[in-house]
């Protein structure tokens, strides 16, 4: 069984902020955690493949492996729902 770590995934816009706590296997990448979180369903126009990601305000690569306690945020240009 793979070792699990706890991380947070967040996304916000003026009218909505969502933070999810996830238990993921060691080695999980930031973009994969974003997809696993399900946050995309709550933010129309959020492109999970292309949005910028950050950890505590610093931009990171979606390929970065998360560490226990990291809070990864989608830093997205959210377009209005059509």
C-alpha positions in Angstrom: 0.0 0.0 0.0 1.3 3.4 -1.0 2.1 5.9 1.7 -0.4 8.8 1.8 0.1 12.4 2.6 -2.4 15.1 3.3 -2.6 18.2 1.0 -5.0 21.0 0.3 -6.2 22.1 -3.1 -7.9 25.5 -3.4 -9.5 27.8 -5.9 -11.3 31.1 -5.5 -13.0 33.9 -7.2 -14.8 36.9 -5.6 -18.1 35.1 -4.9 -16.8 31.6 -4.2 -13.8 30.0 -2.4 -13.3 26.2 -2.2 -10.6 24.4 -0.3 -10.4 20.6 -0.4 -8.3 18.4 1.9 -7.1 15.3 0.1 -5.1 12.2 1.1 -2.9 11.4 -1.9 -0.1 9.0 -2.5 3.5 10.3 -2.1 4.6 11.5 -5.5 1.3 13.0 -6.5 1.8 16.0 -8.8 0.1 19.3 -8.3 -2.0 19.1 -11.5 -3.1 15.6 -10.6 -4.3 16.7 -7.2 -6.3 19.5 -8.7 -8.1 17.0 -11.0 -8.7 14.6 -8.1 -10.1 17.4 -5.9 -13.2 17.8 -8.1 -12.9 21.6 -7.8 -13.3 22.0 -11.6 -17.0 21.2 -11.4 -17.6 24.3 -9.2 -15.8 26.8 -11.4 -17.1 27.3 -14.9 -14.3 28.2 -17.3 -11.5 26.7 -15.2 -9.2 24.8 -17.6 -7.6 22.2 -15.4 -5.0 21.4 -18.0 -3.7 25.0 -18.5 -4.4 27.0 -15.4 -1.4 28.3 -13.4 -0.8 26.7 -10.1 0.8 28.0 -6.9 1.8 26.9 -3.4 1.4 29.6 -0.8 1.5 32.4 -3.4 4.5 31.1 -5.4 3.9 29.8 -8.9 4.8 26.2 -9.5 4.8 23.7 -12.3 1.9 21.3 -12.5 4.5 18.5 -12.5 5.8 19.5 -9.1 5.4 16.6 -6.6 3.4 17.8 -3.6 4.7 17.4 0.0 2.7 16.8 3.1 0.9 20.0 4.2 1.2 21.8 0.8 -1.7 24.0 -0.2 -1.9 24.1 -4.0 -4.1 26.8 -5.5 -5.4 27.0 -9.0 -4.5 30.5 -10.2 -6.9 30.7 -13.0 -8.4 33.2 -15.4 -12.0 32.3 -14.9 -14.2 33.2 -17.8 -17.8 33.9 -17.4 -20.1 31.0 -18.0 -21.8 31.1 -21.4 
